[in-house]
Amino acid sequence: MMSETYRIDVPVEQTWDLTDLFPDKASWEKALKEAVEEADQITAFKGKLSENAHTLLEAIKTAEAYQQKVIRVAVYANLLISADGSDPANQEAAAKSGAALAAIGSKISFFETELLELSSSDLAQFIKDEPELETYQQYVMDILEKKEHVLSPEVEETLSALGEVLDAPYNVFSRSKQSDMQFESVTDSKGNTLPMSEPLYEESYEYSEDTVLRRNAYDAFVNTFEQYKNTYAATYAAEVTKQVQLSKLRKYDSVTDMLLAPQQVTKEMYHNQLDVIQEKLAPYMQKYARLLKEQLGLDELRFCDLKAPLDPSFNPDTSYEEASETILSALSVMGTEYIEGMKKALTERWVDRAENTGKASGAFCSSPYGVHPYILVTWADKMRNAFILAHELGHAGHFYLAGKQQTLFNTRPSTYFIEAPSTLNELLLADHLMHKNQNDPRMKRWIITQLLGTYYHNFVTHLLEGAFQRRVYELAEEGTPLTADVLCREKRHVLESFWGDTVTFDDGAGLTWMRQPHYYMGLYPYTYSAGLTVSTTMAKRIREEGQPAVDDWLNVLKTGGAKQPLDLMKDAGIDMSNPQNIEIAVDYVGSLIDELADSFSE
């Protein structure tokens, strides 16, 4: 039996270099203490923000510089706990960071409240008086959009002071998954005993060509989840109740209105994204499910078989180094400046790719302003991992460019746009591999399946999470208790409605609401589909127009959050208020499935 790998035994070159943030833990501790003390630099402006243009500019610049320090401190703690959440020292660092952020948030909560005392005409006059304020116009205007939903300064300060408590559901969920969940080892079709963890399941076993291993791993996975379902239901219910009550406190029409506000999109666009894709994509994906069942020679296609490879005996290997070269070649169309950032990310330990006990599952990119992005993945020496890495490098490239061009407050766009740069990288990688392997029918088929994996992840997995999330908020506002049974029933209903009778569902499928941390991040899951809708259209432009389309895209990336998401997308030549763009993306997925089916009949 293979033994688990602990963080201390991982080769250092497979881990990220946190010394770019702080030389050592002691330096971080010192910076954390200073961050709490230096909040007084911001409170010095209390009651003065609307006095005159000069004071406002000085206050915003001071706040921005201070936030840069706070972000660096917070990211360091988050990266520690993500790399190994089972380490008590990392748990302590995360707890200290959380407490400090809550204290800081309480002290400086007045800042946005006072900015809300400005009117748009006040701001216009201040910009005339102090032209440098124009840099922060979008930042202030975004805050002014919240005006009617902000509470009294005293209440806002109280809510900020309770930040650590209000974040407790997510922290409990994350800590439990990383530190407490234990999985039984599993056996494959040859009788080999293998270690089991959530990262191993999500990054390897779920995609295994070995049906016995895939199904045994799934059983071990859901059996462990079953043991935690009531605790996680209470945790998630607390998060939902928090959001519902905050939406009432802030006088939003619904919790959905409150959660969509920072995304700066309409409810119609939100519902379009969920409804159009579910309705139009389901028939295509059901066709894919029937093809998968046939090619795998299965009597029934179980829920846990949906990510199995269509051509089980063909699963290309690649090392991290080989994948890095392939990705760089695929992204070369983006130009020298972009590739410069990619090379640094891949070679200067911006990427943590080890598999170890306590490591967070999935993948993410964290981009502390003024340093560089940090990427977490779990590498398994399969070409599929190259797509995951390319995705996260899309986030890194976005913030690498935006960070060079924008001030901190103008760096991050709405989450509605955030997944477009990441998914575009996956599409560019697929295009590159298709061209490189145009005379290899089997490899081309595999590449199509990887593309479908991208759409599955964003148009199926995350979109159905969004549909489930929409239903959960409806139930909560109706006063329905969100018990484990209710959550499992609703999750299974969403899955069955989409896949129809092409897939056999067991009770474990209903437990999969427990997998996703995005439920604790507002209406985040559905935005993956919005980002991929944009990137599908953008990839088509790049194929057809070449450099002009690339230039448009690079300018959008450099703009960061200095514009609202719909304006960013229009700059890229895409109108997301028109649902036809969603249908175009869905039809592209359908064409891939048709091409895949045809390849097996040739």
N, C-alpha and C positions, 0 to 999 in steps of 0.2 A: 504493500500500500504506500502511495505517495504521502509524504508528510506535508503539513501546512508550512508556508513560508512566513517568517516573522520579519518585521520591518528592519530589524537590526542586521539581518542576513542578506538583505537585498543589495546587489552591486550599486555603488553610488552613482554610476553613470546612467542608471535607469531611473533615478529620482530627480526631482527638480532642485534647483539651487536656491535655497531661501536666503542665502547671504546677500543676494541682490536687493532684498528687502531690508534685512538687518544682519549685521555680522554674526550675531549670536543671540541666544535667548535672553541674556542679561541686557543687551542693547534694546531688545524689544520691550522688556519689562520697564526699562527706563523711559522709553518712548510712550508706553501706555500711561505711565504716571504723569508724564508731561502733558499728554493729550487731555487728561482730566483737568489738570491745573490751568492749562492755557485756554480753556473755554472762556475764561474771564476776558480774553482779548475780544471775544464776540459780544459778551454781555456789556462791555463798555459802550456799545452802540445802542443799547436798549433805550427806547424812547426818542431816538434821533434819526432813524432811517429816512423819514420823509421831510427832514428839515431843509435840505438843499441837495443839489445834484452832486456836489463835491463829496459830501458826507456819505451819500448813497453809494457812490463809486468806491470810496475807501472801504466802506463796510462790506460790500460784495467781494472786493479783492481780498480783504482780510479773511472773510468767511471761506473763500475758495482755497486759499493757501492752508487754512486750518483744516478744512475737510480733506485735503490731500494727505496730511499727516494722519488723520483719523482713519482714512481708508487703508493706508499702508499698515497700520496697526491691526485693524480688523481683518484684513486679508491674510496677514501672517498667521493669525490664530486659526482662521478658517482652513488654510492650507495644511496646517499641522493636524487638525482633527480629521480632515478629509483623507490624508495619507495614512493615518493610523488612529482611528477613533477608539481603539481598545487600550491605548496608552494612557494611564492615569495622568501623566504630566500634560499630555495634549488636552485631555478633558479639563484639567485645571486651567490651562491657558484659555480655552474656549469660554469657560465660565467667567474668568476674569475679564475677558474682552467683552462678553455680553453685559456684565454689570457696569463696566466703564462706559459702554455705548449708551446704556440706558441713562446713566447719570449725565453724560454729555448732552444727550437728546433733550432731557428735561431742562437743562440750563439754557440751551440755544433755541428752544421751541418758539420763542418770541419772534425770531427772525422772519419767518414766513408770515406770521400773524401781522407783524408791522408792515411788511411789504404789501399786504392786502389792503392797507389803508390808502395806498396809491390808486389813482384811477389811470386809465390808459392815456388820458389827456395830460395828467401830471407827468407820466413817464415820458411822453413825447416832448414836453417842455424841458424836462431834465436832460434829455438827450441833446436838445438844442444847446442847453447851457454847458453840458459836459459830453462832447461827441463820443468819448471813449465808452460811454455807457451803452452805445449801440451794440457793442459786443455781447451785452447781457440782456438785450431786449427780449429774445425768445425765452430766456430763463425766467425773467420777471413776468412775461405774458402767460407762461405756463402756470405760474403760481396764481396769477390773477383769475385764471379760469376756475379756481377753487373757491373764490370769494364767498359765495352764498352757502358754502358747506363747511366753512371753518367756524369753530366754536370760540368761546371767549378765551382770552390769553390764559386765564387760570385753569380752565378745563384742558386746554391744549398742553399746558405744562404738566398737568397731572397725568394725562395719557402718555406723554413722553416718558415721565418717570416710571410708568408701568410697562415700558417697552419690553423689558426682560420677561415680565409675566405674560404679556400679550404674544411674545414669540415662543412661549413655552411649548405649545402643541408641536410646532415644527422641530424644536430642539429635542423634545422627548422622542418623537418619531425617529429622527436621525440617529440619536444616541442609541436607541434600542436596536435599530437595524444593524448598526455597525458593531456594537459591543455585546449585545445580549443574545442575538439570534444564533443558534447552533443548528447545523444541518447534519443529518446522518450521511455517512459516506455512501457512494453509489457504485453499482457494478455495470459493466458494459456487456456487450453480447459475447465476449470471450471469457467472461467471468473475472475480469480484472477489477480490483477494488480501487476506486478513485476518490480523492477528497472532494467535498462539496461545500460551496459557499455561494452567496448571492452573486458576486462578481463572476465566479466561474460559470454559474448557470446562465447569466445574462450575456456573457461575452463568448461562451464556448458551447456548453452542453445544449442550450436551446437551439443551436444551429447545427448540431451534430448530425452526420449522415447515418450514425448508428441508432436505429429506432429504439433498441432496447435501452441504450444509455440515455437517449433523449427523454424517453417516457419515465424511466426510473428517476432521473434527475428532477423531472417535473413533479413526480409524486413526492420526492423528498422535499422539494421546494414548497409545495402547497401544504404538506403535512406540518411543516414548521410554521408557516403562516397561520394555519388553522389554530395553533396554540396561542397566537397573539391577537386573534381577530377582535375579541371584545375590548382589549386594551386599546388597540389601534382605532376601533370604532369610536370609543370615548374620546380619544385624542383628536381624531378628525372632526368629530361632532363639536368639540370645543372650538376648533379653528373656524368652522362654519358659523357657529353661534356668535363668535366674536365678530365676524364680518357682517353678519346680519344686524347685530345690535349697533355696530359702528355706523352702518348705512342709515339706520333709523335716527341715531344721534345726530348725524350730519345732514339729515333731511334730504336724502336721496329718495327717488321714487322706488328704488329697489336696490338690492345688493349688487345686482348686475350693473346697474347704472354707476354705482360707486366704483366697482372694479374696472369698468371700461374707461372711466374718466382719465386716468393717467395714460392709457393707451392712445387716447385722442382719436378714437374711431366711434362710429355710430352703432347703435344696437342692430340696425338693419344689416350692417356689414358683418357684425358678429354672427347673427343668425344665418345670414347667407352662407358664410364660411362653413358653418356646421351643417346646414340643411342641404345645400347644393351638392356638396361633396358626398354626403351620406346617400342621397338619392341617386346621383349619377354614377358614383364609383362602385356601389354595392354590386351591380350586375357584372362589372368587369372583374372584381375581386372574387366573386363566386365562380366565375369561369376559371380563374387562376386556381382556386381551391380544388375544383374538379380535375384540372390538369395535374396538380400536385398529387392528388390521391391516385390517379391513374399511373403516373410515372413512378411513384414509390411502391406501387403494387400493394396498397393497403386495403383491407376490407372496410375500414372506416378511417376517415381523416379526423383525428382528435384535435382539440384546441391546441394541445402542446406540439402538434406536428406542423403547424402553420409556417414556422420559420425553418423547417427542414430544407436542405438543398434539393433542387429539382434533379440535379445530376449528382447523386450521392458519391460516386467514385471520382468526381472531379472537384477538388477543393484546393485551389492553388495556394501553395505556401509562399511566404515572403518574409524576409527579415525586416526588422525596423529600418536598417540602413538601406536596403533595396527599395522598400516602400517610400522612404524619404526621397530618394532620387526620382522615383516615378512621379511622386506628387509634385516635385519641383519642375519637372518637365511639363506636366499637365498644366501647371499654373503659370508657365513662362509667358503666356499670352497677356498676363496682367502687368508685365513690365518690370523694369529693374528695381524700382523702389519697393514694390510689393514683394518681389522675390527676395530682396535683401532681408526683410523681416522674417520671411519663411525660413531662410537658411539659418538665421540666428536661433529661431525657435527650435529647429530640429537638431542643432549641434551645440547649443550653449546651455543645455539643461533647463529649457523652459517647459519641457514635457516630462511628466512623471508617468512612466509606463509599466512599472513593476506590478506584480500580483502579490499581495501580502495580506495576512490576517488584519482585519480592522480597517481596510481601505474602503472608501466610499464606492458604491457601485455606479455603473454608468460612466459618463464622461462629461467634462465641463471645461470651460475656459474662464479664468478669472483675470481681469485686466486692471490692476492697480495703476492709477494715473501717475505718470512720472517715473515708472519703473519699466515693466514690460509685462505682457500677458503670461499667465501660467496655465498649462493644459494638464488635465488629469485624464488618462485613459488606462485600460488594462490590456496590455499587448499579448497576443496569442499566436504570433507568427503565421497568420493567415491573411490573404489578400483582402478579405473583408475588413480587417482592421485598418487597412489603408483608407477606406472610405470614412471610417469613424475619425481617424486622425485628420484627414482632409477637412472634414466638417468643423472640427474644433480649430483647425488652423484658419478657417474662414472667419471665425470670431476673432482670432488673434490678429489676423491681417487687417480686419476692420478697425480694431481699436489701436493697432500699431499706427495706422495712417491717421485716424481721427485724433489720436493723442498728440501727434506731431503738428497738427493743423489747428486744433481747437483748445480753448481753455477747458478746465475740468468741467465747469457747469454746462458746457456745450458739447460734451463728448458723447454721451449716451443717448441714443434715440429711443423712442417708444418700443416696448416689447413687441408691438405689432409688426415692426420691421426687423427685429433683431435676428431672426433666423434666416433671413434672405441671404446674407453674405456667406453663411456657413453651408447652406444647401447648394448654393451656386458652385462652391468648390467641389462638392461631390459630383455635380453634373459635368463640370469641366474635366474631372478625373475620368469619368466614364467615357466622355467624348475622346479623350486622349487614348485610353486603352482600346476603344473600338477601332480607332484609326491604326493603332500600332498592331492590332491583331486581326485586321480585316480579312486575312486569308486563313484564319483559324476559326471554323464554324463553332467548335465546342467552346472556345474561349469567348467568342462573341455572345454565345448563349449565356455563359456564366456572367458576363458583364451586364447583360440585360437583367439577370436576376438580382445583381447588386443594385442596379438602378431601381428595380422594383422594391428592393429592401429599403432604399431611401424613401420611396413614396409610401411603402407600408408603414415605416416608422412615423412619418409625418402626416400622411393622409388617412391612415387607419388607426395605428396605435394611439397617437396623441389626439387625433380628432375624436375618436370614440371616448377617450378620457374626457375631452371637452364636452361631449354629449352627456356623459355620465355626470360631470360636474354641473352642467346646466340643470339636470334633473334634481340633483341633490339640493341645490339652492332653492328650487321651486318647492320641494318638500319641506325644507327648513322654514321657508316663509309661510307655508301653510300650517306650520306647527307640528309636523310629523317628527317623532323622535328618530334620530339617525342611529339606530342600533346596528349591530353587525349583520343581523338577518336582513334588514332593510337595504343596507349598502350592498350586500352580496346579491340580493335579488335584483336591484336596479342595475348593477354592473353586468350581470348575466343577461338581463333583458336587452341592454344596449348591444351586447355582442351578438346575441341570437337574432336581433332585428336586422343587423347588418349582414351576417353570414348566411342567414336562412338555414335550409336543411343540408347545406353542403358540408357542414362541420358538426361533429358530435361534441357536445359540451358536457362536462362533468361539474360537480360542485366547486372544484378547485378554480375553475374559470371565474367564478363570482368573487373569489378572494383577491383577484389581481388588482383591485383598487388599492390594495395595501402596498403595492410596489413603488408607487410614484410620488416623489417629494414635491412635484410641481403643484399638487393640490393645495399645498401650503403657500403658494406664491401667487395668489389671485387667479385671474382668468388667463393663465399662462399656456396650458396645453394646446388650445386651439390655435394659438399664434404660430405654432410650427407649420400648420397648413397654410397660413397666410404668407409666411416667409417663403415656403416652397412654391407657392403660386407665383410670387414675384420672381423667384430665381428661375423657374421654368421658362417664363416669358423672356427673362434677361439672357438666359443661355441661348434661346432661339435667336435673339437679336445679335449676339456675339457670333453665332455660326453664320448668320446671313450678312451681317454688316461689317464684322471685323473691328478694326481699331476705333471707329467713331463710337460704337457701342461700349467698348472697353473704356474709353475715355469718360463717357457718361457715368459708367459704373464707378470708376475710381474717384470721380468728383463727388459722387454720392457718399462713398465710404469716408472721404475726407471731411465731408460736411458734418459727420457724426450726428449729434442731436441738435444742431443749430436750426433745424427745420422740423416741422411736424411730419409724421410718417407719410401722409398722403402726398405732401409736397415733395418729400424725398423720392417717393415712387414715381411721381410725375416727372421729376428730373431724370429718372431712369427710363422714361418713355412709357410708363405703365399707369393705367387708371384703375385703381383697386375699388373704386366706388361702383364699377361696372361688373356685375356678377359673371359676365361673359368670359372674363379673364380666368375665373375659377373653372368654368366649363372647358376652356381651352386646355388648361393643365390636366384636368381629369381625362379629357379625350387623348392627351398624349400618353397617359398611363394605359389607357385602353389599347392604344396602338402598340405599346411595348408588349402587352399580354398577347395580343393577336400575333405579333411577330414571334413571340416565344412559342406559342401553340403551333404555328406553322413550321417552326424549326424541328419539331418532333415528328411532323407528318411527312417531312421530306425524305 
